[in-house]
Amino acid sequence: MRLSEPILTARIPSWPFGDPAKRKVVSIDEYTRTGGYQALEKALDMKPTEVVAQVKDAVLRGRGGAGVPAGLKWSFLPPADGAGHRYLCINADEAEPGTFKDRLLCDYDPHLVLEGIAIACWACQLDVAYFFIRGEYHHQAEVMRAAIAEAYAKGIFGPQGMFRGKVKFAVECHLHRGAGAYICGEETGLLEAIEGKRGWPRVKPPFPAVKGLFGRPTIVNNVETLAAVPAIVTRGAPWWQSIGVASATPGGMPSWGPKLMGVSGHVARPGCFEAPLGIPLSTLVNEYCGGMRNGKRFKGAVAGGVSMGVLGTDQFDVPMDFDIGHRANVLGLGTACPTIFDEDTDMVAVCRNIVRFFKNESCGQCTPCREGSGWAYQLLTRIERGDATTADLDLLVEVSGSMGLGHGTTICGLADGVDWAVKTIVGKFRADFERRVKPRFIPVHLAAR
């Protein structure tokens, strides 16, 4: 199950279409020579509402984790009121462990992303864009900064109007670097950070489309989501729907289009690959990654970012689409960047390490997350050491299962990462945990009469 041609990676040599060793940063001159910014020119000949409708018809689902259709999100914006700026915030925080797909686009084809940004701004009538990039992406930030400067020099952005004044509507685009906080990947935490505040997620409603950055209507989109927009504008929604799969759930939302999938862990050839949504995980590993490393057997995998939970040994053939949540008992597809574990992996250590990450990255705003993630980490450390009892294992499941957005006890979904890590790893690899804990005997006293 492969694409007939690269789409998002058309200018980024990637297996099986090209040699990754030949990758280089695509300048604006090379980008325009190979068809770049033609989609923007076409979009500017359309009414903004027509562009929104086209993206909505394509059912371009968000590539950042939640899978909310971009066109649907755009349609939530209120009409322009002329009372101030309207914003587009691009989420390039990409701090989810094991995820590196957006980095590929920022590294080598920044203008594909900028063209998507420009089209989204025209479609939604957003006059200011903030490209929020994680603090650790030092090189990527400089690549994007240089690309934005090129786009200004060529008249894509700037006060003269979009595309060298083709339309009077003008867009300003700014790069904003984060300070390394995972929580800023949550859209309202990102908005707080751009405003110069501590990256604490906001209580919702109101939602960003109504009251977002600086209290004005705002759209927050992922890097890969926006990079897909030029192809949809150029080729149309029916073409986009020819790639991927329909939903396995009656009346469910489909998984159309190509997807960047960054595979890491115990595989022979880790890397970022472009594949159609719906590709089985086993095909991704065996055909794209050259199989399991050293011929070992598959034991499990992080589905798509550690906050999504873990796949079991019997779920190697699960399709990588947005239906994976109910198919495989995980939170969802997430970023579609799986981390693969072989037969020698200690799943207790995996669980402890994931929970440790969320403990460290908790912003501390919500008590169940701030305290509960620490308690879960202490319990897992005790289990890994061999000092725990079966009661500790039961307590671990109880503590983790009482926190998170899904349980209505926190403002954002960070604590859900602890919940889903614990319940999927303990649930699917319980024998690994039971071997490390001591049985707890409760004495029973019988009174003779």
N, C-alpha and C positions, 0 to 999 in steps of 0.2 A: 504494500500500500504506500505508493509514493506519488509526489507531485510530478506532473509532466515537465514543469519548468520552475525555476525559483521565482518567487514573487517579492517577498520582503528582503531576501538575500540576493536579488538579481545583480547587485554590484559588489556583493561580499562573497568571494569564492568560499564555498562551503561544501563539504561532502554531502551527497554524491555528485553534485554538479560542478565542483571545482576544487582546487587545491588551497586549503586554508593558508599555506605558506605564502601565497601570492596576495594576501589581503593588504590593502593600503587605504588611507583616508581619501575619500572621494571629495574632490574640490567642487566648488559650484560650477566651474567651467566644464568639468567632466560630467557632472550631474546633468546639466542642461544639454550637453552633447548627446547624452544617452536617454533623452526623453524627459528629463526632470523639469518640474514646474509647468509641464503641459496640462496636468490635471488641474492645477490652480487656475491657469488661464481659462480652461473649460468651465470651471466652477464659477468664475467671475462673470461668465456669459449667462449663467443661470441665476434665477432668483434664489436668495438665501433659503427660503422655505422649500424650494425644489431640491437643494443639496441635502437638507435635513431629511426630507422624505426619501431620497435615494439611499442614504446611510441607514435610515430606519427600515426600509424595505429589505436591505441586505442582511438585517439582523446581525450586525457587527457587535458581538458581545465583548464586553471589556476584557482586556488581556492582563489586567493587573491582579486579579484574584477573585473578585466578586461575580464577574460575568454579567453585569448589568448591560443591556444593549446601549451602545453609544447614542444612536439616533433617538431612542426613547428618553435617555437622560437629557439630550439637547432640547427635546420638546417640552421639558418641564420649565424652561426659562420663561419668565413673564415678558411681555412686549417691552421694547426699549422705551424708557420714559424721559430720556434726555436730562436726567437729574444727576448724572455722574458716570464714571467708568463702569464697564462690564468686563469681567475678567475670565481668562482661561488659565488654569493652573495645570502644568504638566508634571505628573508625578514620576520622577526618575529617582525616587529615594531607594528603591530596590535593595532593601536591607534584609529581605527574607533569606535565611541560610539556604544555600544550594541553588539560588536563583541568580542567573547572570545573562538573561536574554536581552534586556534593555541595554545592558552594557555593550553588547555586540553592535547594536545600531548606533549608539553614541560614539563608539570607537571608530567606526568605518564609514557609515553612511548618514551623517548628521542631517543632510539636506532632505532626505526622505522624511525624517521626523519634522523638520521645519516646514516642509510643504504641507504635511498633514495639519500642523498647527495653523498655518495661514488659511487653509480651507475651512477648518473648524471655526476660526475667528470670523470669517465671512459668513458662513452658514448661520452662526448664532449671533452675529453682530456684536462680537466681543472686541473691544478696541485695545486691550492690554493683555499681554500674555507673560506669565512668569514660569520659567523653566526651573523647577525645583529639583536639584540633583544632590544626591547623598554626599556627605562630607568626605567620605573615603575615596570617592571617584575623582581623584586629583587630575589625572591625565584626561579623563573623559570630559571634565569640566572645561579644560583648556581647548579641547577639540570643539566642543559645542560653542564656546565663547568665540572662537575664530570663525566658525560657520555662521553664527548670528551676525558677526561683522561683515562677512561676505554677502549675506542676504540683504543687509542694509545698503551695502555698496551697489548692489544690483537692483535696488528699488523694490524688493519684496516687502520689506517693512519700512516704516518711516513716515514723516508727516506729509509727503507728497501724494499719498494714496497707494493702495496695494498694486503691486506689479507695475512699477514705474508710472503710477498715476492712471492706470487703466480704469480704475474706479476711484471715486473721491474718498471712500471709506479708508481710513488710515489705521494701522495697527503698530503698536510698539511692543517689542519683545525683549525681555530682560532675563538674565541668568541669575538664579539665587542659589547659593550653596548652603546645604544643611550643615549641622554640626555633629552628625554621627548618631542621631537618636533613631532607633527603629520605629518608635511610636509615630514619627513624622510621616511614615508611609500611610497612616490613617488620614483620610482626606481633610478632616477638620483640624487634626493636629498639624498637618502641613500648612493649613491656612494661618493658624496661630503663629507658626514659625516664620512665615513670610512677613507677618505683621510685626515681627520682632519680639514676640512673646515666647514664653516657655511652651514647648510642644505638647500641650495637653488637649486631648480630644474634647470637642464641645458636646453638650447635651443637644439632641435633635428630637423634634423639630425646634427651630426652623432649619431647613436643609440648605446646603450651599447654593442651589439654583435660585433660591428666593433671597436668602441673606447669607452671603459667603464672605469673600475677602473684603475687608474694610466695610462690611455691612452691605455690600452690593451683590447683585446676581453674579454667580460664578459657576463655571463648569470645571470639574477636575477629571482629567483623563490620563490614562497610562501612556507611556512612550510607544509601546508596540501597537496599542489601539489606534493612535493617531497616525502611525506609520502605515497602517492598512488603508487609510482613507483615500489617498491618491489613486490606488489601484481600483477601488470601488467606483470612484468618480469617472475614471478613464474607461473601465470595461463594463460597468453596470452591475446592478444587484443580481440579475439572473446568472451572470458568470460567477459571481462570488458564491452563490448558492449551489453551483455545480461542484464545489469542493467541500469536503466535510461530510457530515452525516445528519440525518433528521433525528429528532428525539425518540428514544425508545419508550417514552412515557406518552400515552395518548393525550394530545393537546399540549404537550410539553414544548419548551423552546428549543429550537434546533442548535446544532453546533456547526455552523458553516465556516468555511474559509481555512486558510493555512494557519499554522501556529508555530512560533519559535519554541523549541523544547530544549532546555539546557540539561544535559544528562551528566551526572557526576557519580562518584562512588566506585564500586567494584566492577567496572566494565573495562574492556580492553582499550576502547577509544572514546574517552569522555569528550564532550564538546557540546556546542549549540547547533542544533539541526532544525531545518524547516520541514515540517511534515503536515499532512492534512489532519485536522481534528478527527478523532475516531480511530486513529492508528492504535493497534494493540500494543501495550507496553512491551510484550515479548518481541514484537517485530522491531520496535524502536531499539531495543537492546541488542538483538541478534543481528539485524541487518544494517542498522546505522552505526552502532557502537562496536561491532565486531564480536559480540557475545560477552559472556561473563569473563572477568579477568582470571587468568590461570586455569580456566576450565572448571571453576568452582560452580556449585549449584546455587540457584537463586533462593534467597530466604525471605526477603521482604523489600519494601521500598517506601520512601517518603513519596506521597502521591504527587505533590506539586508545591513544595514549600512546607517547612516543618509544622506550620500552623494547621495544615489540612489533615493531619493524622497519617497513619501508616497502613500500607497494604500488606496482607498476609501472604504466606508461601503459596497458597492455592489461588492467588489473584494475579498471577504473572501475565495472564492473557487479557486482562481487563482493558477495554477500549479507553483511550485517552481523550475523553470528551466531557462536556459539562454534565452528563448524566452519571459520572463516576461516583458521585456522592451516595446516591441510593443503591447503586449497583454494588459498591465495594464497602459500604459502611464507613465512609470518610466524610469530612466536612464538605469537600468539593474538589474541583480540578485545580483551583488556586492558580499558580503561575505556570503550571504544566512543566515544571522543571524537576523531574524525579531524581532522587538520590537512591542508588541501588545498593543493597546489602547482600553479601554472599553468606554461605552456610556457616562460616566461622564467626559471624557478627554476634557480639554480646548485646542482646536487645535490652537488657536491664541498663547497661551503660548508655545505650542510645537514648532511652527514655530519660535517664538522669541528666544527660547532656542537653537535651531539648528543653527540659523544664528549667535547668540552670540558665539557659539563654533567656527565657521569658521572665524569670525572676530578676535577672539583671536589667532587662529592658523595660520592665514595668514602670510607668511614669509615676506611680504611687497615688494617683488621684482617687482610685476606688479601693476601699478596704479589702474586699474579697480577693482582688488581684494582688494587691501589695502584700498582704499577709499570707493568703492561700498559696501563692506560687512559692513562697519561702518554705511554708510547711511541707508542701509536696516535695520540694527539693531535699529537705532534711529526711523525709521518710524514704525517698529513693536512695539517698546516700547510705542510710542504715541498711536497706535491703541489699544494696550492692556489696556492702562490707560483710554481709552474712550475720548481722546482729539483730535482724528483725524477726518478728513472728507473723503468723498468718493474720493476726489482728491488725498489724501495721499495714499489710497489703490491703485489707478491707478498708482501713481508714484512708489510705491513699486514694482509692477509687471514690470514696465518699467526699473527701475534701475537694478533689479536682472537679467532681461532678456538681459542685455547688456554686461554681463561679463562671462568669462569662456572659456575653451578650445573649447567648441562646437561653440562658436561665434567668435573664432579666436582672442580674445583680451587678452589672458593670456598664459603663458608658460606651466602651468600644469592645472590639473582639479580641484584644490581646490575650485575655485570660482564657478564651476559647482554645487557644493554642495549647495551653496546659491540659485542659479538659480532653481535647481530642487526642493529644499525644498519649496521655495516660490510658484512656479507655480503649483506644485501638491497639496500643502495644500490649497492655496487660490482657485485653480480651483475646487478641490473636496469638499471643505468645505466653499465655499464662504459665505453661510448664516451665519456662525459663525463670520465671519469678518464684514459683513454688519450690524449685530446687534451691533457692537462696534463702528461704525463710524457714524458721523453726515452727513446728505446729504448737499451737497454744492449747494446753489442756485445762479444762475447767473441771475442778474436782466436784464430784457429785456425792453427797452424803446421804446415805439411806438410814433412816431411823426405824429401828425395830419396835414393834408394838407388842 
